[in-house]
Amino acid sequence: MRNELNPPDLVPSQKLRPAIHSDNSPWLGSLSQRVLFFVGWMVATCLLFMRQLVAFVSYSLSNDNASHLVLIPFISAWVLYLERDRIFKLLASDGRAASLFFAAGTAVALLALFAGPHWSALNQLSVYVLGLILLWVAGFAFFFGRPALQSAQFPLFFLLLTIPIPDFLLDKAVYLLQKGSAEIAAVLFDWSGVPVLREGFVFHLARVNIEVARECSGIRSSLALLILAILVAHFYLDTFWKQAILVIAGLFVMILKNGVRIVTLTLLASYVDPSFLYGRLHREGGVVFFLIGLLLLAPLIWLLQRTERKTPSAVAS
């Protein structure tokens, strides 16, 4: 009697895990061997950039605005691991793409070496890190091939977030956060009915005066929120325009939550205790308002995800 519930020609493991095929580079061996070759390439390039990597780690660990930088390569590796069945489904070797990325990485590194002394230390470090990333991508193209390179576009592009933000871009980003936060704070003060006199970034209340300074821009938690929005958009949304909407909304929420933080601390200092302006909530309250930002994004994520048409078979494949 034929078993209708368990047809003999259906093997679950074959349906859920695609086979890995080798195209034109059997000499590079299996996937595990290629991974070892690629890790060896990364180690070799890191040794070449050892002095710059030490400066990079030191900068990331000592600067609140750059504390996320050392985590980005590990997040990219995590994404590669999660999507390994799709990315490494077809193995090959793309010498042409590898040569282009290698030439670009070498040129960028030489630019940092010879022209970098005329720049600030941060700008020179940013260019060195870009050169190192391009060399990593060159190795990826050589050891895994163009199909894998195309399938791994997101984690490889995500590596660009490892680059320290150059001085001129960082100053503009901080200013925009200051400006946007001040505008949001002004609107919230107006809605609350609290009498406020504003002079640029300075707000005068009856009992306290506050200034939206560079340190109040909230760039650290804003970058964390933006990175999280990019990851959520990649994993939960398939349509590009919906991913773009979520990332743009993340940019807006960055400013909105910082404006809420400024108004909250100011009102608490004005009507409860002036120590709120320099107390623990002011120094360490970024996590609280970061969670508020996530709550503000959650309904949009739910709405965009509901409109995605994902069938079980599509997810399994």
CYANA upper distance limits for C-alpha pairs under 8 A (distance plus 0.5 A):
  2 ARG  CA      7 PRO  CA      8.45
  3 ASN  CA      7 PRO  CA      6.78
  6 ASN  CA     10 LEU  CA      8.14
 11 VAL  CA     15 LYS  CA      7.15
 12 PRO  CA     16 LEU  CA      6.78
 13 SER  CA     17 ARG  CA      6.42
 14 GLN  CA     18 PRO  CA      6.98
 14 GLN  CA     19 ALA  CA      8.21
 15 LYS  CA    316 ALA  CA      8.10
 15 LYS  CA    317 SER  CA      7.83
 16 LEU  CA    316 ALA  CA      6.24
 16 LEU  CA    317 SER  CA      6.85
 17 ARG  CA     85 ASP  CA      7.11
 17 ARG  CA    317 SER  CA      8.41
 18 PRO  CA     85 ASP  CA      6.91
 18 PRO  CA     86 ARG  CA      8.16
 18 PRO  CA     89 LYS  CA      7.17
 18 PRO  CA    317 SER  CA      8.39
 19 ALA  CA     89 LYS  CA      6.89
 20 ILE  CA     85 ASP  CA      8.29
 20 ILE  CA     88 PHE  CA      7.16
 20 ILE  CA     89 LYS  CA      5.04
 20 ILE  CA     90 LEU  CA      6.19
 20 ILE  CA     91 LEU  CA      7.66
 21 HIS  CA     89 LYS  CA      6.76
 21 HIS  CA     90 LEU  CA      5.33
 21 HIS  CA     91 LEU  CA      6.43
 22 SER  CA     26 PRO  CA      6.93
 22 SER  CA     90 LEU  CA      6.32
 22 SER  CA     91 LEU  CA      5.06
 22 SER  CA     92 ALA  CA      6.42
 23 ASP  CA     90 LEU  CA      7.19
 23 ASP  CA     91 LEU  CA      6.28
 23 ASP  CA     92 ALA  CA      5.49
 24 ASN  CA     91 LEU  CA      8.49
 24 ASN  CA     92 ALA  CA      5.97
 24 ASN  CA     93 SER  CA      7.41
 25 SER  CA     29 GLY  CA      8.18
 25 SER  CA     91 LEU  CA      8.19
 25 SER  CA     92 ALA  CA      5.87
 25 SER  CA     93 SER  CA      6.37
 26 PRO  CA     30 SER  CA      8.29
 28 LEU  CA     33 GLN  CA      7.67
 28 LEU  CA     34 ARG  CA      6.79
 28 LEU  CA    143 PHE  CA      7.73
 29 GLY  CA     33 GLN  CA      6.25
 29 GLY  CA     34 ARG  CA      7.05
 30 SER  CA     34 ARG  CA      6.80
 31 LEU  CA     35 VAL  CA      6.62
 31 LEU  CA     88 PHE  CA      8.27
 31 LEU  CA     91 LEU  CA      8.18
 32 SER  CA     36 LEU  CA      6.85
 33 GLN  CA     37 PHE  CA      6.80
 34 ARG  CA     38 PHE  CA      6.57
 34 ARG  CA    143 PHE  CA      6.33
 34 ARG  CA    144 PHE  CA      7.55
 35 VAL  CA     39 VAL  CA      6.57
 35 VAL  CA    143 PHE  CA      8.40
 36 LEU  CA     40 GLY  CA      6.59
 37 PHE  CA     41 TRP  CA      6.73
 37 PHE  CA    143 PHE  CA      7.80
 38 PHE  CA     42 MET  CA      6.73
 38 PHE  CA    139 GLY  CA      6.72
 38 PHE  CA    140 PHE  CA      7.10
 38 PHE  CA    143 PHE  CA      7.01
 39 VAL  CA     43 VAL  CA      6.66
 40 GLY  CA     44 ALA  CA      6.63
 41 TRP  CA     45 THR  CA      6.73
 41 TRP  CA    136 TRP  CA      8.08
 41 TRP  CA    139 GLY  CA      7.07
 42 MET  CA     46 CYS  CA      6.54
 42 MET  CA    136 TRP  CA      6.65
 42 MET  CA    139 GLY  CA      8.30
 43 VAL  CA     47 LEU  CA      6.70
 44 ALA  CA     48 LEU  CA      6.98
 45 THR  CA     49 PHE  CA      6.83
 45 THR  CA    132 LEU  CA      7.62
 45 THR  CA    135 LEU  CA      7.93
 45 THR  CA    136 TRP  CA      8.32
 46 CYS  CA     50 MET  CA      6.18
 46 CYS  CA     53 LEU  CA      7.75
 46 CYS  CA    132 LEU  CA      8.22
 49 PHE  CA     53 LEU  CA      6.50
 49 PHE  CA    132 LEU  CA      8.06
 50 MET  CA     54 VAL  CA      6.68
 51 ARG  CA     55 ALA  CA      6.93
 52 GLN  CA     56 PHE  CA      6.54
 52 GLN  CA    125 LEU  CA      7.22
 52 GLN  CA    128 TYR  CA      7.63
 52 GLN  CA    129 VAL  CA      8.41
 53 LEU  CA     57 VAL  CA      6.62
 54 VAL  CA     58 SER  CA      6.61
 55 ALA  CA     59 TYR  CA      6.52
 55 ALA  CA    125 LEU  CA      8.32
 56 PHE  CA     60 SER  CA      6.65
 56 PHE  CA    125 LEU  CA      7.57
 57 VAL  CA     61 LEU  CA      6.60
 57 VAL  CA     70 VAL  CA      7.13
 58 SER  CA     62 SER  CA      6.55
 59 TYR  CA     63 ASN  CA      6.37
 59 TYR  CA     66 ALA  CA      7.73
 60 SER  CA     64 ASP  CA      8.09
 60 SER  CA     65 ASN  CA      8.50
 60 SER  CA     66 ALA  CA      5.32
 60 SER  CA     67 SER  CA      5.28
 60 SER  CA     68 HIS  CA      7.63
 60 SER  CA     69 LEU  CA      6.50
 60 SER  CA     70 VAL  CA      7.01
 61 LEU  CA     66 ALA  CA      7.91
 61 LEU  CA     67 SER  CA      6.10
 62 SER  CA     67 SER  CA      7.99
 63 ASN  CA     67 SER  CA      6.66
 64 ASP  CA    220 ARG  CA      6.89
 65 ASN  CA    219 ILE  CA      6.95
 65 ASN  CA    220 ARG  CA      5.47
 66 ALA  CA    164 PRO  CA      7.46
 66 ALA  CA    220 ARG  CA      7.98
 67 SER  CA    220 ARG  CA      8.41
 68 HIS  CA     72 ILE  CA      7.25
 68 HIS  CA    224 ALA  CA      7.91
 69 LEU  CA    161 LEU  CA      7.55
 69 LEU  CA    162 THR  CA      5.44
 69 LEU  CA    163 ILE  CA      7.75
 69 LEU  CA    164 PRO  CA      7.62
 70 VAL  CA     74 PHE  CA      8.35
 70 VAL  CA    162 THR  CA      7.50
 71 LEU  CA     75 ILE  CA      6.80
 72 ILE  CA     76 SER  CA      6.70
 72 ILE  CA    158 PHE  CA      8.07
 72 ILE  CA    159 LEU  CA      6.83
 72 ILE  CA    161 LEU  CA      7.13
 72 ILE  CA    162 THR  CA      6.13
 73 PRO  CA     77 ALA  CA      6.69
 73 PRO  CA    159 LEU  CA      6.55
 73 PRO  CA    162 THR  CA      7.42
 74 PHE  CA     78 TRP  CA      6.62
 75 ILE  CA     79 VAL  CA      6.78
 76 SER  CA     80 LEU  CA      6.75
 76 SER  CA    155 PRO  CA      5.33
 76 SER  CA    156 LEU  CA      7.50
 76 SER  CA    158 PHE  CA      7.02
 76 SER  CA    159 LEU  CA      6.91
 77 ALA  CA     81 TYR  CA      6.70
 77 ALA  CA    155 PRO  CA      7.95
 78 TRP  CA     82 LEU  CA      6.71
 79 VAL  CA     83 GLU  CA      6.66
 79 VAL  CA    155 PRO  CA      6.71
 80 LEU  CA     84 ARG  CA      6.10
 80 LEU  CA     87 ILE  CA      8.00
 80 LEU  CA    152 ALA  CA      7.68
 80 LEU  CA    155 PRO  CA      7.00
 83 GLU  CA     87 ILE  CA      6.58
 84 ARG  CA     88 PHE  CA      6.14
 84 ARG  CA     89 LYS  CA      8.30
 85 ASP  CA     89 LYS  CA      6.22
 86 ARG  CA    151 SER  CA      7.72
 87 ILE  CA    147 PRO  CA      8.13
 87 ILE  CA    148 ALA  CA      5.54
 87 ILE  CA    149 LEU  CA      8.34
 87 ILE  CA    151 SER  CA      5.51
 87 ILE  CA    152 ALA  CA      6.38
 88 PHE  CA    144 PHE  CA      7.88
 88 PHE  CA    147 PRO  CA      8.43
 88 PHE  CA    148 ALA  CA      6.01
 89 LYS  CA    148 ALA  CA      8.05
 90 LEU  CA    147 PRO  CA      6.92
 90 LEU  CA    148 ALA  CA      7.34
 91 LEU  CA    144 PHE  CA      5.85
 91 LEU  CA    145 GLY  CA      6.47
 91 LEU  CA    147 PRO  CA      7.75
 91 LEU  CA    148 ALA  CA      7.35
 92 ALA  CA    142 PHE  CA      8.48
 92 ALA  CA    143 PHE  CA      7.70
 92 ALA  CA    144 PHE  CA      5.85
 92 ALA  CA    145 GLY  CA      4.68
 92 ALA  CA    146 ARG  CA      7.47
 92 ALA  CA    147 PRO  CA      8.01
 93 SER  CA    141 ALA  CA      7.03
 93 SER  CA    142 PHE  CA      5.33
 93 SER  CA    143 PHE  CA      6.02
 93 SER  CA    144 PHE  CA      6.02
 93 SER  CA    145 GLY  CA      4.40
 93 SER  CA    146 ARG  CA      7.45
 94 ASP  CA     98 ALA  CA      6.62
 94 ASP  CA    141 ALA  CA      6.05
 94 ASP  CA    142 PHE  CA      5.55
 94 ASP  CA    143 PHE  CA      8.21
 94 ASP  CA    144 PHE  CA      8.11
 94 ASP  CA    145 GLY  CA      5.14
 94 ASP  CA    146 ARG  CA      6.15
 95 GLY  CA     99 SER  CA      6.43
 95 GLY  CA    141 ALA  CA      7.82
 95 GLY  CA    142 PHE  CA      6.06
 96 ARG  CA    100 LEU  CA      6.83
 97 ALA  CA    101 PHE  CA      6.73
 97 ALA  CA    138 ALA  CA      7.50
 97 ALA  CA    141 ALA  CA      6.78
 97 ALA  CA    142 PHE  CA      8.09
 97 ALA  CA    146 ARG  CA      8.11
 98 ALA  CA    102 PHE  CA      6.41
 98 ALA  CA    137 VAL  CA      7.98
 98 ALA  CA    138 ALA  CA      4.68
 98 ALA  CA    139 GLY  CA      6.92
 98 ALA  CA    140 PHE  CA      8.17
 98 ALA  CA    141 ALA  CA      5.68
 98 ALA  CA    142 PHE  CA      5.78
 99 SER  CA    103 ALA  CA      6.48
 99 SER  CA    138 ALA  CA      7.30
100 LEU  CA    104 ALA  CA      6.64
100 LEU  CA    138 ALA  CA      8.01
101 PHE  CA    105 GLY  CA      6.48
101 PHE  CA    134 LEU  CA      6.15
101 PHE  CA    135 LEU  CA      6.87
101 PHE  CA    137 VAL  CA      7.15
101 PHE  CA    138 ALA  CA      5.34
102 PHE  CA    106 THR  CA      6.54
102 PHE  CA    134 LEU  CA      7.18
102 PHE  CA    135 LEU  CA      5.82
102 PHE  CA    138 ALA  CA      5.78
103 ALA  CA    107 ALA  CA      6.54
104 ALA  CA    108 VAL  CA      6.64
104 ALA  CA    131 GLY  CA      7.92
104 ALA  CA    134 LEU  CA      7.33
105 GLY  CA    109 ALA  CA      6.62
105 GLY  CA    130 LEU  CA      7.89
105 GLY  CA    131 GLY  CA      4.72
105 GLY  CA    132 LEU  CA      6.93
105 GLY  CA    133 ILE  CA      7.95
105 GLY  CA    134 LEU  CA      5.26
105 GLY  CA    135 LEU  CA      5.77
106 THR  CA    110 LEU  CA      6.61
106 THR  CA    131 GLY  CA      7.02
106 THR  CA    135 LEU  CA      8.03
107 ALA  CA    111 LEU  CA      6.60
107 ALA  CA    131 GLY  CA      8.18
108 VAL  CA    112 ALA  CA      6.81
108 VAL  CA    127 VAL  CA      7.14
108 VAL  CA    128 TYR  CA      7.59
108 VAL  CA    130 LEU  CA      7.80
108 VAL  CA    131 GLY  CA      5.61
109 ALA  CA    113 LEU  CA      6.68
109 ALA  CA    127 VAL  CA      7.45
109 ALA  CA    128 TYR  CA      5.92
109 ALA  CA    130 LEU  CA      8.50
109 ALA  CA    131 GLY  CA      5.57
109 ALA  CA    132 LEU  CA      8.03
110 LEU  CA    114 PHE  CA      6.62
111 LEU  CA    115 ALA  CA      5.98
111 LEU  CA    116 GLY  CA      7.31
111 LEU  CA    127 VAL  CA      8.48
112 ALA  CA    116 GLY  CA      4.90
112 ALA  CA    117 PRO  CA      8.35
112 ALA  CA    124 GLN  CA      6.14
112 ALA  CA    125 LEU  CA      8.32
112 ALA  CA    127 VAL  CA      6.33
112 ALA  CA    128 TYR  CA      6.43
113 LEU  CA    117 PRO  CA      7.86
115 ALA  CA    119 TRP  CA      7.80
116 GLY  CA    120 SER  CA      8.08
116 GLY  CA    121 ALA  CA      8.31
116 GLY  CA    123 ASN  CA      8.13
116 GLY  CA    124 GLN  CA      5.41
117 PRO  CA    121 ALA  CA      8.31
117 PRO  CA    124 GLN  CA      7.94
119 TRP  CA    123 ASN  CA      6.72
119 TRP  CA    124 GLN  CA      6.69
120 SER  CA    124 GLN  CA      6.80
121 ALA  CA    125 LEU  CA      6.64
122 LEU  CA    126 SER  CA      6.68
122 LEU  CA    164 PRO  CA      7.85
122 LEU  CA    166 PRO  CA      6.76
122 LEU  CA    167 ASP  CA      7.36
123 ASN  CA    127 VAL  CA      6.97
123 ASN  CA    165 ILE  CA      8.46
123 ASN  CA    166 PRO  CA      5.52
123 ASN  CA    167 ASP  CA      7.02
124 GLN  CA    128 TYR  CA      6.84
125 LEU  CA    129 VAL  CA      6.72
125 LEU  CA    164 PRO  CA      7.91
126 SER  CA    130 LEU  CA      6.83
126 SER  CA    163 ILE  CA      5.90
126 SER  CA    164 PRO  CA      5.68
126 SER  CA    165 ILE  CA      7.42
126 SER  CA    166 PRO  CA      6.93
127 VAL  CA    131 GLY  CA      6.78
127 VAL  CA    163 ILE  CA      8.35
128 TYR  CA    132 LEU  CA      6.81
129 VAL  CA    133 ILE  CA      6.73
129 VAL  CA    162 THR  CA      8.07
129 VAL  CA    163 ILE  CA      6.27
129 VAL  CA    164 PRO  CA      8.42
130 LEU  CA    134 LEU  CA      6.82
130 LEU  CA    160 LEU  CA      7.81
130 LEU  CA    163 ILE  CA      6.77
131 GLY  CA    135 LEU  CA      6.90
132 LEU  CA    136 TRP  CA      6.85
133 ILE  CA    137 VAL  CA      6.79
133 ILE  CA    159 LEU  CA      7.69
133 ILE  CA    160 LEU  CA      8.00
134 LEU  CA    138 ALA  CA      6.68
135 LEU  CA    139 GLY  CA      6.88
136 TRP  CA    140 PHE  CA      6.78
137 VAL  CA    141 ALA  CA      6.69
137 VAL  CA    156 LEU  CA      7.73
138 ALA  CA    142 PHE  CA      6.80
139 GLY  CA    143 PHE  CA      6.57
140 PHE  CA    144 PHE  CA      6.25
140 PHE  CA    145 GLY  CA      7.81
140 PHE  CA    149 LEU  CA      7.52
141 ALA  CA    145 GLY  CA      5.32
141 ALA  CA    146 ARG  CA      6.55
141 ALA  CA    148 ALA  CA      8.11
141 ALA  CA    149 LEU  CA      6.31
144 PHE  CA    148 ALA  CA      6.36
144 PHE  CA    149 LEU  CA      7.70
145 GLY  CA    149 LEU  CA      6.67
146 ARG  CA    150 GLN  CA      6.54
147 PRO  CA    151 SER  CA      6.66
148 ALA  CA    152 ALA  CA      6.42
149 LEU  CA    153 GLN  CA      6.91
152 ALA  CA    156 LEU  CA      6.67
153 GLN  CA    157 PHE  CA      6.39
154 PHE  CA    158 PHE  CA      6.37
154 PHE  CA    234 HIS  CA      8.43
155 PRO  CA    159 LEU  CA      6.93
156 LEU  CA    160 LEU  CA      8.02
158 PHE  CA    162 THR  CA      8.48
159 LEU  CA    163 ILE  CA      8.40
165 ILE  CA    169 LEU  CA      6.83
165 ILE  CA    170 LEU  CA      6.19
166 PRO  CA    170 LEU  CA      6.45
167 ASP  CA    171 ASP  CA      6.58
168 PHE  CA    172 LYS  CA      6.87
169 LEU  CA    173 ALA  CA      6.57
170 LEU  CA    174 VAL  CA      6.59
171 ASP  CA    175 TYR  CA      6.61
172 LYS  CA    176 LEU  CA      6.61
173 ALA  CA    177 LEU  CA      6.71
174 VAL  CA    178 GLN  CA      6.59
174 VAL  CA    214 ARG  CA      6.96
174 VAL  CA    217 SER  CA      6.54
174 VAL  CA    219 ILE  CA      7.16
175 TYR  CA    179 LYS  CA      6.50
175 TYR  CA    214 ARG  CA      7.87
175 TYR  CA    217 SER  CA      8.24
176 LEU  CA    180 GLY  CA      6.38
177 LEU  CA    181 SER  CA      6.29
177 LEU  CA    217 SER  CA      5.83
177 LEU  CA    218 GLY  CA      7.93
177 LEU  CA    219 ILE  CA      7.74
177 LEU  CA    255 ILE  CA      6.59
178 GLN  CA    182 ALA  CA      6.55
178 GLN  CA    201 PHE  CA      8.21
178 GLN  CA    212 VAL  CA      6.78
178 GLN  CA    213 ALA  CA      7.49
178 GLN  CA    214 ARG  CA      7.21
178 GLN  CA    216 CYS  CA      7.78
178 GLN  CA    217 SER  CA      5.48
179 LYS  CA    183 GLU  CA      6.78
179 LYS  CA    201 PHE  CA      8.02
180 GLY  CA    184 ILE  CA      6.69
180 GLY  CA    255 ILE  CA      6.34
180 GLY  CA    256 LEU  CA      8.43
180 GLY  CA    259 GLY  CA      8.31
181 SER  CA    185 ALA  CA      6.49
181 SER  CA    212 VAL  CA      8.25
181 SER  CA    217 SER  CA      7.70
181 SER  CA    255 ILE  CA      5.86
181 SER  CA    256 LEU  CA      7.18
181 SER  CA    258 ASN  CA      6.31
181 SER  CA    259 GLY  CA      4.98
181 SER  CA    262 ILE  CA      8.41
182 ALA  CA    186 ALA  CA      6.60
182 ALA  CA    201 PHE  CA      6.68
182 ALA  CA    212 VAL  CA      7.06
182 ALA  CA    259 GLY  CA      7.06
183 GLU  CA    187 VAL  CA      6.88
183 GLU  CA    259 GLY  CA      8.26
184 ILE  CA    188 LEU  CA      6.73
184 ILE  CA    255 ILE  CA      8.07
184 ILE  CA    256 LEU  CA      6.84
184 ILE  CA    259 GLY  CA      5.65
184 ILE  CA    260 VAL  CA      8.11
185 ALA  CA    189 PHE  CA      6.54
185 ALA  CA    259 GLY  CA      5.24
185 ALA  CA    260 VAL  CA      7.16
185 ALA  CA    262 ILE  CA      7.13
185 ALA  CA    263 VAL  CA      6.31
186 ALA  CA    190 ASP  CA      6.68
186 ALA  CA    198 ARG  CA      8.38
187 VAL  CA    191 TRP  CA      6.73
188 LEU  CA    192 SER  CA      6.60
188 LEU  CA    259 GLY  CA      8.48
188 LEU  CA    260 VAL  CA      8.12
188 LEU  CA    263 VAL  CA      7.57
189 PHE  CA    193 GLY  CA      6.90
189 PHE  CA    194 VAL  CA      6.26
189 PHE  CA    195 PRO  CA      8.18
189 PHE  CA    196 VAL  CA      7.67
189 PHE  CA    263 VAL  CA      7.45
190 ASP  CA    194 VAL  CA      7.05
190 ASP  CA    195 PRO  CA      8.21
190 ASP  CA    196 VAL  CA      8.49
195 PRO  CA    205 LEU  CA      7.09
195 PRO  CA    206 ALA  CA      8.10
196 VAL  CA    203 PHE  CA      6.89
196 VAL  CA    204 HIS  CA      6.12
196 VAL  CA    205 LEU  CA      5.56
196 VAL  CA    206 ALA  CA      8.22
197 LEU  CA    203 PHE  CA      6.27
197 LEU  CA    204 HIS  CA      5.48
197 LEU  CA    205 LEU  CA      7.20
198 ARG  CA    202 VAL  CA      6.31
198 ARG  CA    203 PHE  CA      5.06
198 ARG  CA    204 HIS  CA      6.71
199 GLU  CA    203 PHE  CA      6.86
201 PHE  CA    211 GLU  CA      6.02
201 PHE  CA    212 VAL  CA      5.72
201 PHE  CA    213 ALA  CA      7.84
202 VAL  CA    209 ASN  CA      7.63
202 VAL  CA    210 ILE  CA      6.18
202 VAL  CA    211 GLU  CA      4.76
202 VAL  CA    212 VAL  CA      6.92
203 PHE  CA    209 ASN  CA      6.24
203 PHE  CA    210 ILE  CA      5.83
203 PHE  CA    211 GLU  CA      6.79
204 HIS  CA    208 VAL  CA      6.99
204 HIS  CA    209 ASN  CA      5.02
204 HIS  CA    210 ILE  CA      7.13
205 LEU  CA    209 ASN  CA      6.30
205 LEU  CA    270 SER  CA      8.27
206 ALA  CA    270 SER  CA      8.24
207 ARG  CA    270 SER  CA      6.18
208 VAL  CA    266 THR  CA      8.20
208 VAL  CA    269 ALA  CA      7.93
208 VAL  CA    270 SER  CA      6.56
208 VAL  CA    274 PRO  CA      8.29
210 ILE  CA    266 THR  CA      7.87
212 VAL  CA    216 CYS  CA      6.10
212 VAL  CA    217 SER  CA      7.59
212 VAL  CA    262 ILE  CA      8.36
213 ALA  CA    217 SER  CA      7.22
217 SER  CA    258 ASN  CA      7.68
218 GLY  CA    222 SER  CA      6.48
218 GLY  CA    258 ASN  CA      6.68
218 GLY  CA    286 GLY  CA      8.17
219 ILE  CA    223 LEU  CA      6.46
220 ARG  CA    224 ALA  CA      6.97
221 SER  CA    225 LEU  CA      6.62
221 SER  CA    254 MET  CA      8.39
221 SER  CA    286 GLY  CA      6.85
221 SER  CA    287 VAL  CA      7.99
221 SER  CA    290 PHE  CA      6.72
222 SER  CA    226 LEU  CA      6.66
222 SER  CA    251 LEU  CA      8.37
222 SER  CA    254 MET  CA      5.44
222 SER  CA    255 ILE  CA      8.22
222 SER  CA    290 PHE  CA      8.33
223 LEU  CA    227 ILE  CA      6.61
224 ALA  CA    228 LEU  CA      6.71
225 LEU  CA    229 ALA  CA      6.65
225 LEU  CA    250 GLY  CA      7.29
225 LEU  CA    254 MET  CA      7.44
225 LEU  CA    290 PHE  CA      7.51
225 LEU  CA    293 GLY  CA      8.01
225 LEU  CA    294 LEU  CA      8.08
226 LEU  CA    230 ILE  CA      6.78
226 LEU  CA    247 VAL  CA      7.38
226 LEU  CA    250 GLY  CA      6.13
226 LEU  CA    251 LEU  CA      6.99
226 LEU  CA    254 MET  CA      8.04
227 ILE  CA    231 LEU  CA      6.87
228 LEU  CA    232 VAL  CA      6.62
229 ALA  CA    233 ALA  CA      6.52
229 ALA  CA    246 LEU  CA      7.16
229 ALA  CA    247 VAL  CA      6.20
229 ALA  CA    250 GLY  CA      6.53
230 ILE  CA    234 HIS  CA      6.79
230 ILE  CA    243 GLN  CA      8.28
230 ILE  CA    246 LEU  CA      8.35
230 ILE  CA    247 VAL  CA      6.48
231 LEU  CA    235 PHE  CA      6.76
232 VAL  CA    236 TYR  CA      6.26
232 VAL  CA    237 LEU  CA      8.11
233 ALA  CA    237 LEU  CA      5.73
233 ALA  CA    238 ASP  CA      8.47
233 ALA  CA    242 LYS  CA      8.32
233 ALA  CA    243 GLN  CA      5.40
233 ALA  CA    244 ALA  CA      8.48
233 ALA  CA    246 LEU  CA      6.99
233 ALA  CA    247 VAL  CA      7.77
234 HIS  CA    238 ASP  CA      7.69
234 HIS  CA    243 GLN  CA      7.51
236 TYR  CA    305 GLN  CA      7.05
237 LEU  CA    242 LYS  CA      7.28
237 LEU  CA    243 GLN  CA      6.60
237 LEU  CA    304 LEU  CA      7.90
237 LEU  CA    305 GLN  CA      6.72
237 LEU  CA    308 GLU  CA      7.36
238 ASP  CA    242 LYS  CA      8.19
238 ASP  CA    243 GLN  CA      7.88
238 ASP  CA    308 GLU  CA      7.63
239 THR  CA    243 GLN  CA      6.84
239 THR  CA    308 GLU  CA      8.30
240 PHE  CA    244 ALA  CA      6.64
241 TRP  CA    245 ILE  CA      6.65
242 LYS  CA    246 LEU  CA      6.80
242 LYS  CA    304 LEU  CA      7.16
243 GLN  CA    247 VAL  CA      6.84
244 ALA  CA    248 ILE  CA      6.56
245 ILE  CA    249 ALA  CA      6.48
246 LEU  CA    250 GLY  CA      6.60
246 LEU  CA    300 LEU  CA      7.92
246 LEU  CA    301 ILE  CA      7.67
247 VAL  CA    251 LEU  CA      6.91
248 ILE  CA    252 PHE  CA      6.95
249 ALA  CA    253 VAL  CA      6.56
249 ALA  CA    297 LEU  CA      7.97
250 GLY  CA    254 MET  CA      6.62
250 GLY  CA    297 LEU  CA      7.66
251 LEU  CA    255 ILE  CA      7.43
252 PHE  CA    256 LEU  CA      6.71
253 VAL  CA    257 LYS  CA      6.33
253 VAL  CA    293 GLY  CA      6.51
253 VAL  CA    296 LEU  CA      7.78
253 VAL  CA    297 LEU  CA      7.97
254 MET  CA    258 ASN  CA      6.98
254 MET  CA    293 GLY  CA      7.58
255 ILE  CA    259 GLY  CA      6.76
256 LEU  CA    260 VAL  CA      6.77
257 LYS  CA    261 ARG  CA      6.65
257 LYS  CA    289 PHE  CA      6.68
257 LYS  CA    290 PHE  CA      7.86
257 LYS  CA    292 ILE  CA      7.43
257 LYS  CA    293 GLY  CA      6.22
258 ASN  CA    262 ILE  CA      6.79
258 ASN  CA    289 PHE  CA      7.95
259 GLY  CA    263 VAL  CA      6.80
260 VAL  CA    264 THR  CA      6.46
261 ARG  CA    265 LEU  CA      6.64
261 ARG  CA    289 PHE  CA      7.10
262 ILE  CA    266 THR  CA      6.57
263 VAL  CA    267 LEU  CA      6.55
264 THR  CA    268 LEU  CA      6.65
265 LEU  CA    269 ALA  CA      6.54
265 LEU  CA    276 PHE  CA      6.59
265 LEU  CA    277 LEU  CA      6.64
265 LEU  CA    282 HIS  CA      7.65
266 THR  CA    270 SER  CA      6.53
266 THR  CA    276 PHE  CA      8.25
266 THR  CA    277 LEU  CA      7.34
267 LEU  CA    271 TYR  CA      6.42
267 LEU  CA    272 VAL  CA      8.20
268 LEU  CA    272 VAL  CA      5.55
268 LEU  CA    273 ASP  CA      6.78
268 LEU  CA    274 PRO  CA      7.86
268 LEU  CA    276 PHE  CA      6.88
269 ALA  CA    273 ASP  CA      5.24
269 ALA  CA    274 PRO  CA      4.45
269 ALA  CA    275 SER  CA      6.84
269 ALA  CA    276 PHE  CA      5.61
269 ALA  CA    277 LEU  CA      6.50
270 SER  CA    274 PRO  CA      6.68
275 SER  CA    279 GLY  CA      5.99
276 PHE  CA    280 ARG  CA      7.98
276 PHE  CA    281 LEU  CA      7.18
276 PHE  CA    282 HIS  CA      7.02
277 LEU  CA    282 HIS  CA      6.51
278 TYR  CA    282 HIS  CA      6.19
278 TYR  CA    283 ARG  CA      7.46
279 GLY  CA    283 ARG  CA      6.94
280 ARG  CA    284 GLU  CA      6.13
280 ARG  CA    285 GLY  CA      7.52
281 LEU  CA    285 GLY  CA      4.91
282 HIS  CA    286 GLY  CA      8.32
285 GLY  CA    289 PHE  CA      7.07
286 GLY  CA    290 PHE  CA      6.38
287 VAL  CA    291 LEU  CA      6.73
288 VAL  CA    292 ILE  CA      6.96
289 PHE  CA    293 GLY  CA      6.71
290 PHE  CA    294 LEU  CA      6.93
291 LEU  CA    295 LEU  CA      6.77
292 ILE  CA    296 LEU  CA      6.79
293 GLY  CA    297 LEU  CA      6.86
294 LEU  CA    298 ALA  CA      6.55
295 LEU  CA    299 PRO  CA      8.06
296 LEU  CA    300 LEU  CA      8.40
297 LEU  CA    301 ILE  CA      6.76
298 ALA  CA    302 TRP  CA      6.67
299 PRO  CA    303 LEU  CA      6.62
300 LEU  CA    304 LEU  CA      6.57
301 ILE  CA    305 GLN  CA      6.47
302 TRP  CA    306 ARG  CA      6.63
303 LEU  CA    307 THR  CA      7.23
304 LEU  CA    308 GLU  CA      7.35
310 LYS  CA    314 ALA  CA      6.77
310 LYS  CA    315 VAL  CA      7.15
311 THR  CA    315 VAL  CA      6.90
312 PRO  CA    316 ALA  CA      6.64
313 SER  CA    317 SER  CA      6.69
